[in-house]
């Protein structure tokens, strides 16, 4: 399956917007060990139970001070009070960058590039 975007250009555009990344507050709810690393399903379930929310797709940055950046495909939700994360994270304070394309494009990217290192410069 071919991806709907040029991968290098896509991740370049994310890194170019790194200054717009935000820390998304966690929803203080009890979660099981299965909730970790299951953000796409967690966000979808949350929206099904809370119709005033919508899923927001994007990427967690680690570390914030890159480059290079480790980009992790991640889903959060947005509701009346703004963005919230319904998935427990093993490391707090990670910054989130929104995906700017379609849901289908994101899911295709996330399947192939769930974790992607970007911003390395090999020209030295």
Helices and strands as residue ranges (DSSP letters): H 7-16, G 18-20, E 22-23, G 33-35, H 39-49, E 54-62, E 69-79, E 82-84, E 95-98, H 103-112, E 115-118
